[in-house]
């Protein structure tokens, strides 16, 4: 699941996680955050966030909370707080996930080059189900490409992961495109994405394109029964993957 809080200074957001684990990502702004665990233990996390503009590309502040938690945030500035949620199994404790330890990495070649903040990927055992990352796609480039899918539970060949994208554009009045499609054509949606839009990927391939003149950011959330990211490329792009390996 995915939800978003847009807070003015002084505004308060509060939720119970229920049966879900959550990763809170401070996309922009500053807030004071506290939480209570399933056993009643209270934690004051202090002020989270120092990135006023997501396109500055500084590492985000993020926090993991297990199922059975409650949390409360009070904005100290205009603030955008993302709540990334998935079924929790109680295998991990509350902890900070950034900004320490998060660095901007570059992937891809040519106009497939993009820049990544890995907040919680499988190499870090910090969650039961959630995989969370930020992606910055330069103007005129593609990401989540070459086209690939992760919609079958057949590890190690492929894993089943549902996915959401929270999109931002720079300038904000721009647009990007995202196509979500299956090889048999049973799903084929090509969407014009505006600043603040959320797209869902229940199955299939899901590339994104940023037109010349508009930089694209997205907060990418995946979750499934196995916290591993294994995908199968579209047959048409296998040669591209092999060439660029």
C-alpha positions as CSV (number, residue, x, y, z in Angstrom):
1,X,0.0,0.0,0.0
2,X,1.0,3.6,-0.4
3,X,-0.3,6.9,1.0
4,X,0.9,10.4,1.2
5,X,0.6,13.2,3.7
6,X,1.1,16.9,2.6
7,X,1.5,18.9,5.8
8,X,1.7,22.6,6.5
9,X,3.9,23.8,9.4
10,X,2.3,22.7,12.6
11,X,0.1,20.1,11.0
12,X,-0.1,16.6,12.6
13,X,-0.3,13.2,11.0
14,X,-0.9,10.0,13.0
15,X,-1.7,6.4,12.1
16,X,-1.7,2.9,13.5
17,X,0.1,0.4,11.3
18,X,-2.2,-2.5,12.1
19,X,-1.1,-5.7,10.5
20,X,1.2,-3.8,8.1
21,X,4.9,-2.9,8.4
22,X,5.6,0.6,7.2
23,X,8.5,2.7,5.9
24,X,8.0,6.4,6.4
25,X,10.0,8.5,3.8
26,X,10.3,12.2,4.3
27,X,10.2,13.2,0.6
28,X,10.5,17.0,1.4
29,X,10.5,19.1,4.5
30,X,11.1,18.5,8.2
31,X,9.0,16.9,10.9
32,X,9.2,15.7,14.5
33,X,8.3,12.0,14.7
34,X,7.5,9.6,17.6
35,X,6.2,6.1,17.7
36,X,4.9,3.4,20.0
37,X,5.6,-0.3,19.5
38,X,3.2,-3.2,19.8
39,X,4.4,-3.7,23.4
40,X,3.8,-0.1,24.4
41,X,7.4,1.0,24.1
42,X,7.7,4.7,23.1
43,X,10.4,6.2,21.0
44,X,11.1,9.8,20.1
45,X,12.9,9.9,16.8
46,X,13.5,13.7,17.0
47,X,13.5,15.8,13.8
48,X,13.5,13.9,10.5
49,X,14.1,15.5,7.1
50,X,16.4,18.2,5.8
51,X,15.6,18.1,2.1
52,X,13.4,21.0,1.1
53,X,13.4,20.2,-2.6
54,X,13.4,16.5,-3.7
55,X,15.3,17.4,-6.8
56,X,18.3,18.4,-4.8
57,X,18.9,14.6,-4.6
58,X,20.3,14.6,-1.1
59,X,19.7,11.3,0.7
60,X,16.2,11.0,2.3
61,X,15.4,10.5,6.0
62,X,13.3,7.3,6.4
63,X,12.1,5.2,9.3
64,X,11.0,1.5,9.5
65,X,8.1,0.6,11.9
66,X,6.9,-3.0,12.3
67,X,3.3,-4.2,12.5
68,X,1.4,-3.2,15.6
69,X,3.0,0.2,15.9
70,X,1.5,3.7,16.0
71,X,3.2,6.9,14.9
72,X,2.7,10.6,15.1
73,X,4.4,13.3,13.0
74,X,4.2,17.1,13.5
75,X,5.5,19.2,10.6
76,X,8.2,21.8,11.3
77,X,8.0,23.1,7.7
78,X,5.9,22.4,4.7
79,X,6.3,18.6,4.4
80,X,5.6,15.7,2.2
81,X,5.6,12.3,4.0
82,X,5.2,9.0,2.2
83,X,3.8,6.0,3.9
84,X,4.9,2.7,2.3
85,X,3.1,-0.3,3.7
86,X,3.0,-4.1,3.2
87,X,1.9,-7.1,5.4
88,X,4.2,-7.5,8.3
89,X,5.3,-10.6,10.1
90,X,7.0,-9.1,13.1
91,X,10.5,-10.1,12.1
92,X,12.2,-6.7,12.4
93,X,12.4,-3.8,14.9
94,X,11.9,-0.1,14.4
95,X,14.9,1.7,13.0
96,X,16.1,4.6,11.0
97,X,16.9,3.9,7.4
98,X,18.5,7.1,6.3
99,X,20.1,9.5,5.5
100,X,23.2,7.7,6.9
101,X,24.2,4.9,4.6
102,X,22.3,6.1,1.6
103,X,24.3,7.4,-1.4
104,X,23.3,8.4,-4.9
105,X,24.2,5.5,-7.3
106,X,24.1,5.6,-11.1
107,X,22.7,2.8,-13.3
108,X,22.3,2.2,-17.0
109,X,24.0,3.5,-20.1
110,X,23.2,6.3,-22.6
111,X,19.7,7.6,-22.4
112,X,18.9,4.7,-20.0
113,X,21.1,6.3,-17.3
114,X,19.3,7.1,-14.0
115,X,20.3,7.9,-10.4
116,X,19.2,5.8,-7.4
117,X,18.8,6.2,-3.6
118,X,18.4,2.6,-2.2
119,X,16.4,3.1,1.0
120,X,15.5,-0.5,1.7
121,X,16.6,-3.2,-0.8
122,X,17.2,-6.8,-0.2
123,X,20.9,-6.5,0.6
124,X,19.8,-4.8,3.9
125,X,17.7,-7.1,6.2
126,X,15.5,-4.3,7.5
127,X,12.0,-5.3,6.6
128,X,9.7,-8.4,6.2
129,X,8.3,-7.5,2.8
130,X,9.0,-4.0,1.7
131,X,11.6,-2.9,-0.9
132,X,11.8,0.9,-1.3
133,X,14.0,3.1,-3.5
134,X,14.1,6.6,-5.0
135,X,14.9,7.0,-8.7
136,X,15.8,10.3,-10.5
137,X,15.4,10.1,-14.3
138,X,17.2,12.9,-16.3
139,X,15.2,14.8,-18.9
140,X,15.1,12.8,-22.1
141,X,15.9,9.5,-20.4
142,X,14.1,6.3,-19.5
143,X,14.0,4.2,-16.3
144,X,12.4,0.9,-15.2
145,X,13.8,0.0,-18.6
146,X,14.7,-2.3,-20.4
147,X,11.2,-3.5,-19.8
148,X,10.9,-6.2,-17.2
149,X,8.3,-7.9,-15.1
150,X,8.2,-9.6,-11.6
151,X,4.7,-11.1,-11.5
152,X,5.3,-14.8,-10.9
153,X,6.4,-16.7,-7.7
154,X,9.2,-18.9,-9.2
155,X,12.3,-18.0,-7.3
156,X,15.2,-17.8,-8.3
157,X,14.0,-17.2,-11.9
158,X,11.4,-14.5,-10.9
159,X,9.6,-13.2,-7.8
160,X,6.1,-11.9,-7.3
161,X,6.2,-8.2,-6.3
162,X,3.4,-5.7,-6.6
163,X,4.7,-2.2,-7.1
164,X,3.7,1.5,-6.8
165,X,5.3,4.6,-8.2
166,X,4.9,8.1,-6.7
167,X,5.9,10.6,-9.4
168,X,7.3,14.1,-9.2
169,X,8.3,16.4,-12.2
170,X,10.8,19.2,-12.5
171,X,9.4,21.7,-13.6
172,X,6.2,20.6,-11.8
173,X,4.0,21.6,-14.8
174,X,5.6,18.9,-16.9
175,X,4.7,15.3,-17.6
176,X,6.2,11.9,-18.0
177,X,4.9,8.6,-19.5
178,X,4.6,5.2,-18.0
179,X,3.4,2.1,-19.9
180,X,2.2,-1.0,-17.9
181,X,1.7,-4.0,-20.2
182,X,1.8,-7.7,-20.4
183,X,3.2,-9.8,-23.3
184,X,-0.2,-11.3,-24.1
185,X,-1.8,-7.8,-24.3
186,X,-4.4,-8.5,-21.6
187,X,-3.0,-5.4,-19.8
188,X,-1.7,-2.5,-21.8
189,X,-2.0,1.0,-20.3
190,X,0.1,4.0,-21.4
191,X,-0.3,6.9,-19.0
192,X,0.6,10.5,-19.1
193,X,2.0,11.1,-15.6
194,X,1.7,14.5,-13.8
195,X,3.5,15.8,-10.8
196,X,2.2,14.0,-7.7
197,X,0.5,11.1,-9.5
198,X,0.7,7.5,-8.2
199,X,0.7,4.6,-10.6
200,X,0.0,0.9,-9.8
201,X,1.8,-2.1,-11.3
202,X,-0.1,-5.2,-10.4
203,X,1.7,-7.2,-13.1
204,X,3.6,-6.8,-16.4
205,X,6.3,-4.6,-17.7
206,X,6.4,-0.9,-16.5
207,X,8.9,1.4,-18.2
208,X,9.0,5.2,-17.6
209,X,10.1,8.0,-19.9
210,X,10.9,11.6,-19.1
211,X,10.5,14.0,-22.1
212,X,13.2,16.5,-23.0
213,X,13.0,19.4,-20.6
214,X,11.4,17.5,-17.7
215,X,13.2,15.6,-15.0
216,X,11.4,12.8,-13.3
217,X,11.5,11.5,-9.7
218,X,9.7,8.5,-8.4
219,X,9.5,6.8,-5.0
220,X,9.3,3.1,-5.9
221,X,7.7,0.6,-3.5
222,X,7.6,-3.2,-4.0
223,X,6.4,-6.0,-1.8
224,X,5.5,-9.6,-2.1
225,X,5.7,-13.0,-0.3
226,X,9.5,-13.2,-0.8
227,X,11.6,-10.1,-0.2
228,X,13.8,-10.7,-3.3
229,X,13.8,-8.7,-6.6
230,X,14.1,-11.1,-9.5
231,X,12.7,-10.2,-12.9
232,X,12.3,-11.5,-16.4
233,X,12.9,-9.0,-19.3
234,X,10.6,-8.6,-22.2
235,X,11.8,-10.7,-25.1
236,X,12.2,-7.6,-27.3
237,X,14.8,-6.1,-24.9
238,X,17.0,-9.1,-24.1
239,X,19.6,-8.1,-26.7
240,X,19.8,-4.6,-25.1
241,X,20.4,-6.1,-21.7
242,X,23.1,-8.4,-23.0
243,X,24.8,-5.6,-24.9
244,X,24.9,-3.2,-21.9
245,X,25.8,-5.8,-19.3
